[in-house]
Amino acid sequence: MLKISLYISIILFSFLGYYFAHDMPTKSGEEITICHTGPSEMIAFLDDPQFIAFHPAPREFDFEAMGTMVSFPAADGKDAAGYLIKAKEPSIQWLFVYQEWWGLNDNIKEEAEKFYNDLGGKVNVLALDMYDGKVTSNPQEAGTFMRGTNEKRLENIVLAAKSFAGPEAKIANVGWCFGGAWSLKSALLLGHQNVGSIIYYGMPIREVDQLIYLNSDVLGLFATEEYISKTVIEEFALAMEAAGKELNYKIFDAVHGFANPSNARHDKEATKEAYGMALSYLQKKFR
């Protein structure tokens, strides 16, 4: 009974959200805008010291880059950038990798390289720079960077990467935390070119009227936490079901950020299992 009630509430909320966002004019004739779930929703957590405490400063480690930084034009007139590892042979298969709130640091580049190697070097891997060059290991500064993001600029970065990959590109997405949320947002922005999305403990979009446009299923790899909570994840699952989309997910008995090897709270066993699920998912997408 509780599940049915929650299911009905999600559909009703989504319908009302769509109605007020698109069909209700103000007296001046302008459209009302509403807050949506997903990436921007996480900004509300930045004033909570406990959320900050979930993100201890990453440990330093040795890293030798095999890829290169590239730039490409965006619609707003400002170039976007990313860390690119090109496939060994020409390929229309791409994996977009999305950073944690620290920025495009060595950990994300290393994760990009790991996926590249384990996919046999057959997929172009591009880790997008969502902060336009800003990187930090300080939690407070990371929160400032995340708070200072502009949603339209972030969308332009994703769309610029889409153009860079080309109109024939088949693109999957993966990201962690801030980037986990953007993995799903990217999947929506990519339209028919999207072939998959992996969310590592990121805040998911839960509007049915948006999720119906997904061109793929989704893999969710979540942590045990109170922010991107079990309730939020179950709402997401019901919204995906209502949208007619497939979601496979697991809530690991581990803290937020468990899959980051440079995190002091890194959980090796959970990381191994989650990565195995992620790799298997991508191998099927890039078969």
C-alpha positions as a Markdown table, in Angstrom:
| # | Residue | x | y | z |
|---|---|---|---|---|
| 1 | Met | 0.0 | 0.0 | 0.0 |
| 2 | Leu | 2.9 | 2.4 | 0.9 |
| 3 | Lys | 4.6 | 1.7 | -2.4 |
| 4 | Ile | 1.3 | 2.3 | -4.4 |
| 5 | Ser | 0.8 | 5.6 | -2.5 |
| 6 | Leu | 4.4 | 6.7 | -3.2 |
| 7 | Tyr | 4.0 | 5.7 | -6.8 |
| 8 | Ile | 0.8 | 7.8 | -7.2 |
| 9 | Ser | 2.4 | 10.7 | -5.4 |
| 10 | Ile | 5.4 | 10.7 | -7.8 |
| 11 | Ile | 3.2 | 10.7 | -10.9 |
| 12 | Leu | 1.0 | 13.4 | -9.5 |
| 13 | Phe | 4.1 | 15.5 | -8.5 |
| 14 | Ser | 5.6 | 15.1 | -11.9 |
| 15 | Phe | 2.4 | 16.1 | -13.6 |
| 16 | Leu | 1.9 | 19.1 | -11.5 |
| 17 | Gly | 5.6 | 20.0 | -11.9 |
| 18 | Tyr | 5.3 | 19.8 | -15.7 |
| 19 | Tyr | 2.0 | 21.8 | -15.6 |
| 20 | Phe | 3.4 | 24.6 | -13.5 |
| 21 | Ala | 6.7 | 24.7 | -15.3 |
| 22 | His | 5.2 | 24.8 | -18.8 |
| 23 | Asp | 1.6 | 25.7 | -18.9 |
| 24 | Met | 1.0 | 28.3 | -16.1 |
| 25 | Pro | 1.7 | 31.8 | -17.3 |
| 26 | Thr | 2.3 | 34.7 | -14.9 |
| 27 | Lys | 0.4 | 38.0 | -15.2 |
| 28 | Ser | 3.2 | 39.3 | -17.3 |
| 29 | Gly | 2.9 | 36.4 | -19.7 |
| 30 | Glu | 6.2 | 34.8 | -18.6 |
| 31 | Glu | 6.3 | 31.1 | -17.6 |
| 32 | Ile | 6.8 | 30.0 | -14.0 |
| 33 | Thr | 9.9 | 27.9 | -13.4 |
| 34 | Ile | 10.1 | 25.4 | -10.6 |
| 35 | Cys | 13.0 | 23.6 | -8.9 |
| 36 | His | 13.8 | 20.3 | -10.3 |
| 37 | Thr | 15.4 | 17.2 | -8.8 |
| 38 | Gly | 18.8 | 16.1 | -9.9 |
| 39 | Pro | 22.2 | 17.9 | -10.1 |
| 40 | Ser | 21.2 | 21.3 | -8.8 |
| 41 | Glu | 19.4 | 19.7 | -5.8 |
| 42 | Met | 22.7 | 18.7 | -4.3 |
| 43 | Ile | 23.7 | 22.3 | -3.8 |
| 44 | Ala | 21.2 | 22.5 | -0.9 |
| 45 | Phe | 23.5 | 20.1 | 1.0 |
| 46 | Leu | 26.5 | 22.4 | 0.9 |
| 47 | Asp | 25.4 | 24.3 | 4.1 |
| 48 | Asp | 25.3 | 21.1 | 6.1 |
| 49 | Pro | 28.6 | 20.3 | 7.9 |
| 50 | Gln | 27.8 | 16.6 | 8.0 |
| 51 | Phe | 27.6 | 16.6 | 4.2 |
| 52 | Ile | 31.0 | 18.3 | 4.0 |
| 53 | Ala | 32.3 | 15.7 | 6.4 |
| 54 | Phe | 31.4 | 13.0 | 3.9 |
| 55 | His | 34.1 | 14.4 | 1.7 |
| 56 | Pro | 37.5 | 14.2 | 3.4 |
| 57 | Ala | 40.4 | 15.8 | 1.4 |
| 58 | Pro | 41.6 | 13.3 | -1.2 |
| 59 | Arg | 45.0 | 11.7 | -0.6 |
| 60 | Glu | 47.8 | 12.4 | -3.0 |
| 61 | Phe | 49.1 | 9.6 | -5.3 |
| 62 | Asp | 51.4 | 9.1 | -8.2 |
| 63 | Phe | 49.8 | 9.4 | -11.6 |
| 64 | Glu | 51.2 | 9.3 | -15.1 |
| 65 | Ala | 48.7 | 10.5 | -17.7 |
| 66 | Met | 48.3 | 8.4 | -20.9 |
| 67 | Gly | 45.7 | 10.8 | -22.3 |
| 68 | Thr | 45.8 | 14.5 | -23.2 |
| 69 | Met | 43.7 | 17.6 | -22.4 |
| 70 | Val | 41.7 | 18.8 | -25.4 |
| 71 | Ser | 39.4 | 21.8 | -25.9 |
| 72 | Phe | 36.3 | 22.3 | -28.1 |
| 73 | Pro | 33.9 | 25.1 | -28.8 |
| 74 | Ala | 30.7 | 25.5 | -26.8 |
| 75 | Ala | 27.5 | 27.4 | -27.8 |
| 76 | Asp | 28.0 | 30.1 | -25.3 |
| 77 | Gly | 31.3 | 31.2 | -27.0 |
| 78 | Lys | 33.6 | 29.8 | -24.3 |
| 79 | Asp | 35.6 | 26.7 | -25.1 |
| 80 | Ala | 35.0 | 23.6 | -23.0 |
| 81 | Ala | 37.7 | 21.1 | -22.2 |
| 82 | Gly | 38.2 | 17.5 | -21.2 |
| 83 | Tyr | 40.8 | 14.7 | -20.7 |
| 84 | Leu | 40.7 | 12.5 | -23.8 |
| 85 | Ile | 42.0 | 9.0 | -24.3 |
| 86 | Lys | 41.4 | 8.0 | -27.9 |
| 87 | Ala | 40.5 | 4.5 | -29.0 |
| 88 | Lys | 43.3 | 2.5 | -30.6 |
| 89 | Glu | 41.3 | 2.3 | -33.8 |
| 90 | Pro | 38.7 | 4.8 | -35.2 |
| 91 | Ser | 35.5 | 4.3 | -33.2 |
| 92 | Ile | 32.1 | 5.9 | -32.8 |
| 93 | Gln | 31.9 | 4.5 | -29.3 |
| 94 | Trp | 32.4 | 7.1 | -26.5 |
| 95 | Leu | 32.4 | 7.1 | -22.7 |
| 96 | Phe | 31.8 | 10.5 | -21.0 |
| 97 | Val | 33.3 | 10.6 | -17.5 |
| 98 | Tyr | 32.0 | 13.1 | -14.9 |
| 99 | Gln | 34.0 | 14.4 | -12.0 |
| 100 | Glu | 33.3 | 14.6 | -8.3 |
| 101 | Trp | 32.9 | 18.0 | -6.7 |
| 102 | Trp | 36.7 | 18.4 | -6.5 |
| 103 | Gly | 37.0 | 19.1 | -10.2 |
| 104 | Leu | 38.8 | 17.2 | -13.0 |
| 105 | Asn | 41.6 | 15.8 | -10.8 |
| 106 | Asp | 44.0 | 12.9 | -11.2 |
| 107 | Asn | 41.6 | 10.5 | -9.5 |
| 108 | Ile | 39.0 | 11.1 | -12.2 |
| 109 | Lys | 41.6 | 10.9 | -15.0 |
| 110 | Glu | 42.8 | 7.6 | -13.5 |
| 111 | Glu | 39.3 | 6.2 | -13.4 |
| 112 | Ala | 38.9 | 7.2 | -17.0 |
| 113 | Glu | 42.0 | 5.4 | -17.9 |
| 114 | Lys | 40.9 | 2.3 | -16.0 |
| 115 | Phe | 37.7 | 2.1 | -17.9 |
| 116 | Tyr | 39.6 | 2.7 | -21.2 |
| 117 | Asn | 42.0 | -0.2 | -20.5 |
| 118 | Asp | 39.3 | -2.6 | -19.3 |
| 119 | Leu | 37.2 | -1.8 | -22.3 |
| 120 | Gly | 40.2 | -3.0 | -24.4 |
| 121 | Gly | 41.1 | 0.4 | -25.8 |
| 122 | Lys | 38.2 | 0.2 | -28.2 |
| 123 | Val | 36.2 | 3.1 | -26.8 |
| 124 | Asn | 37.1 | 6.8 | -26.8 |
| 125 | Val | 37.0 | 8.1 | -23.2 |
| 126 | Leu | 36.5 | 11.7 | -22.4 |
| 127 | Ala | 36.5 | 13.1 | -18.8 |
| 128 | Leu | 34.7 | 16.4 | -19.0 |
| 129 | Asp | 36.0 | 19.5 | -17.1 |
| 130 | Met | 32.8 | 20.8 | -15.6 |
| 131 | Tyr | 34.6 | 23.5 | -13.5 |
| 132 | Asp | 36.5 | 25.1 | -16.5 |
| 133 | Gly | 39.9 | 24.4 | -15.0 |
| 134 | Lys | 39.3 | 24.7 | -11.3 |
| 135 | Val | 40.5 | 21.8 | -9.1 |
| 136 | Thr | 40.9 | 21.6 | -5.4 |
| 137 | Ser | 41.5 | 19.1 | -2.6 |
| 138 | Asn | 39.9 | 21.4 | 0.0 |
| 139 | Pro | 36.3 | 20.4 | 0.9 |
| 140 | Gln | 35.2 | 24.0 | 1.6 |
| 141 | Glu | 36.6 | 25.2 | -1.7 |
| 142 | Ala | 35.1 | 22.3 | -3.5 |
| 143 | Gly | 31.7 | 23.3 | -2.0 |
| 144 | Thr | 32.3 | 26.9 | -3.2 |
| 145 | Phe | 33.1 | 25.6 | -6.8 |
| 146 | Met | 30.0 | 23.5 | -6.8 |
| 147 | Arg | 27.8 | 26.3 | -5.5 |
| 148 | Gly | 29.2 | 28.6 | -8.1 |
| 149 | Thr | 28.3 | 26.4 | -11.1 |
| 150 | Asn | 25.9 | 27.7 | -13.7 |
| 151 | Glu | 23.4 | 25.1 | -14.9 |
| 152 | Lys | 23.3 | 26.5 | -18.4 |
| 153 | Arg | 27.1 | 26.5 | -18.7 |
| 154 | Leu | 27.3 | 22.9 | -17.5 |
| 155 | Glu | 24.7 | 21.9 | -20.1 |
| 156 | Asn | 26.8 | 23.7 | -22.8 |
| 157 | Ile | 29.9 | 21.8 | -21.8 |
| 158 | Val | 28.0 | 18.5 | -22.2 |
| 159 | Leu | 26.5 | 19.5 | -25.6 |
| 160 | Ala | 29.9 | 20.8 | -26.7 |
| 161 | Ala | 31.4 | 17.3 | -25.9 |
| 162 | Lys | 28.5 | 15.7 | -27.8 |
| 163 | Ser | 29.4 | 17.8 | -30.9 |
| 164 | Phe | 33.1 | 17.0 | -30.4 |
| 165 | Ala | 32.3 | 13.3 | -30.4 |
| 166 | Gly | 30.3 | 13.7 | -33.6 |
| 167 | Pro | 26.7 | 13.1 | -34.8 |
| 168 | Glu | 27.3 | 9.3 | -35.2 |
| 169 | Ala | 28.8 | 8.8 | -31.8 |
| 170 | Lys | 27.2 | 6.3 | -29.4 |
| 171 | Ile | 27.8 | 7.7 | -25.9 |
| 172 | Ala | 27.6 | 6.2 | -22.4 |
| 173 | Asn | 28.1 | 8.1 | -19.2 |
| 174 | Val | 29.5 | 7.5 | -15.8 |
| 175 | Gly | 30.1 | 9.8 | -12.8 |
| 176 | Trp | 30.5 | 10.1 | -9.1 |
| 177 | Cys | 28.7 | 12.3 | -6.6 |
| 178 | Phe | 28.2 | 15.6 | -8.4 |
| 179 | Gly | 29.3 | 13.7 | -11.5 |
| 180 | Gly | 26.9 | 10.9 | -10.8 |
| 181 | Ala | 24.0 | 13.3 | -11.0 |
| 182 | Trp | 25.5 | 14.7 | -14.3 |
| 183 | Ser | 25.8 | 11.2 | -15.8 |
| 184 | Leu | 22.0 | 11.0 | -15.8 |
| 185 | Lys | 21.5 | 14.6 | -16.9 |
| 186 | Ser | 24.0 | 14.0 | -19.7 |
| 187 | Ala | 22.1 | 10.9 | -20.8 |
| 188 | Leu | 19.0 | 13.1 | -21.2 |
| 189 | Leu | 20.9 | 15.9 | -23.0 |
| 190 | Leu | 22.5 | 13.4 | -25.5 |
| 191 | Gly | 19.1 | 12.3 | -26.8 |
| 192 | His | 19.2 | 9.4 | -29.2 |
| 193 | Gln | 23.0 | 9.3 | -29.1 |
| 194 | Asn | 22.9 | 8.2 | -25.4 |
| 195 | Val | 23.4 | 4.4 | -24.9 |
| 196 | Gly | 23.8 | 4.2 | -21.1 |
| 197 | Ser | 24.2 | 5.9 | -17.8 |
| 198 | Ile | 26.0 | 4.9 | -14.6 |
| 199 | Ile | 25.3 | 6.9 | -11.4 |
| 200 | Tyr | 27.7 | 6.5 | -8.5 |
| 201 | Tyr | 26.0 | 8.0 | -5.5 |
| 202 | Gly | 24.7 | 11.0 | -7.3 |
| 203 | Met | 21.3 | 12.8 | -6.9 |
| 204 | Pro | 19.0 | 11.4 | -9.6 |
| 205 | Ile | 16.4 | 13.3 | -11.6 |
| 206 | Arg | 12.9 | 12.0 | -10.4 |
| 207 | Glu | 10.5 | 13.8 | -12.8 |
| 208 | Val | 8.7 | 11.3 | -14.9 |
| 209 | Asp | 8.1 | 13.9 | -17.6 |
| 210 | Gln | 11.9 | 14.2 | -18.1 |
| 211 | Leu | 12.8 | 10.5 | -17.6 |
| 212 | Ile | 10.5 | 9.4 | -20.4 |
| 213 | Tyr | 13.0 | 10.9 | -22.9 |
| 214 | Leu | 15.8 | 8.6 | -21.7 |
| 215 | Asn | 17.2 | 6.6 | -24.6 |
| 216 | Ser | 18.7 | 3.9 | -22.3 |
| 217 | Asp | 18.4 | 2.0 | -19.1 |
| 218 | Val | 20.4 | 3.2 | -16.0 |
| 219 | Leu | 22.7 | 1.5 | -13.5 |
| 220 | Gly | 22.7 | 3.0 | -10.0 |
| 221 | Leu | 25.5 | 2.4 | -7.5 |
| 222 | Phe | 24.5 | 4.0 | -4.3 |
| 223 | Ala | 25.8 | 4.4 | -0.8 |
| 224 | Thr | 24.2 | 4.1 | 2.6 |
| 225 | Glu | 23.6 | 7.7 | 3.6 |
| 226 | Glu | 20.9 | 10.2 | 4.6 |
| 227 | Tyr | 21.3 | 12.7 | 1.7 |
| 228 | Ile | 20.9 | 10.6 | -1.4 |
| 229 | Ser | 18.9 | 8.3 | 0.8 |
| 230 | Lys | 17.1 | 5.0 | 0.4 |
| 231 | Thr | 13.8 | 7.0 | 0.1 |
| 232 | Val | 15.3 | 9.2 | -2.7 |
| 233 | Ile | 16.5 | 6.1 | -4.5 |
| 234 | Glu | 13.2 | 4.3 | -4.2 |
| 235 | Glu | 11.4 | 7.5 | -5.5 |
| 236 | Phe | 13.8 | 7.4 | -8.5 |
| 237 | Ala | 13.1 | 3.7 | -9.1 |
| 238 | Leu | 9.3 | 4.3 | -9.1 |
| 239 | Ala | 9.7 | 7.3 | -11.4 |
| 240 | Met | 11.8 | 5.2 | -13.8 |
| 241 | Glu | 9.1 | 2.6 | -13.7 |
| 242 | Ala | 6.4 | 5.1 | -14.4 |
| 243 | Ala | 8.5 | 6.5 | -17.3 |
| 244 | Gly | 8.8 | 3.0 | -18.7 |
| 245 | Lys | 12.6 | 2.9 | -18.3 |
| 246 | Glu | 14.7 | 0.1 | -16.8 |
| 247 | Leu | 16.8 | 0.8 | -13.7 |
| 248 | Asn | 19.1 | -1.7 | -12.0 |
| 249 | Tyr | 20.6 | -0.5 | -8.7 |
| 250 | Lys | 22.3 | -1.5 | -5.5 |
| 251 | Ile | 22.7 | 0.4 | -2.2 |
| 252 | Phe | 26.1 | -0.6 | -0.9 |
| 253 | Asp | 26.7 | -0.9 | 2.8 |
| 254 | Ala | 29.4 | 1.8 | 2.5 |
| 255 | Val | 29.6 | 5.6 | 2.9 |
| 256 | His | 29.3 | 8.3 | 0.2 |
| 257 | Gly | 32.5 | 8.4 | -1.8 |
| 258 | Phe | 33.3 | 4.8 | -1.1 |
| 259 | Ala | 34.6 | 4.1 | -4.6 |
| 260 | Asn | 37.3 | 6.8 | -4.6 |
| 261 | Pro | 40.7 | 5.2 | -3.8 |
| 262 | Ser | 42.0 | 8.6 | -2.7 |
| 263 | Asn | 39.2 | 8.9 | -0.1 |
| 264 | Ala | 40.2 | 8.1 | 3.4 |
| 265 | Arg | 36.8 | 6.2 | 3.7 |
| 266 | His | 37.5 | 4.1 | 0.6 |
| 267 | Asp | 35.9 | 0.7 | 0.8 |
| 268 | Lys | 37.9 | -1.8 | -1.4 |
| 269 | Glu | 35.3 | -4.6 | -1.4 |
| 270 | Ala | 32.4 | -2.3 | -2.3 |
| 271 | Thr | 34.5 | -0.6 | -4.9 |
| 272 | Lys | 35.5 | -3.9 | -6.5 |
| 273 | Glu | 31.9 | -5.1 | -6.7 |
| 274 | Ala | 30.5 | -1.8 | -7.9 |
| 275 | Tyr | 33.2 | -1.5 | -10.6 |
| 276 | Gly | 32.5 | -5.0 | -11.8 |
| 277 | Met | 28.8 | -4.1 | -12.2 |
| 278 | Ala | 29.8 | -0.9 | -14.0 |
| 279 | Leu | 32.3 | -2.6 | -16.4 |
| 280 | Ser | 29.9 | -5.4 | -17.2 |
| 281 | Tyr | 27.2 | -2.8 | -18.0 |
| 282 | Leu | 29.5 | -0.9 | -20.3 |
| 283 | Gln | 30.8 | -4.0 | -22.0 |
| 284 | Lys | 27.2 | -4.8 | -23.0 |
| 285 | Lys | 26.6 | -1.3 | -24.3 |
| 286 | Phe | 29.8 | -1.3 | -26.4 |
| 287 | Arg | 29.5 | -4.9 | -27.5 |
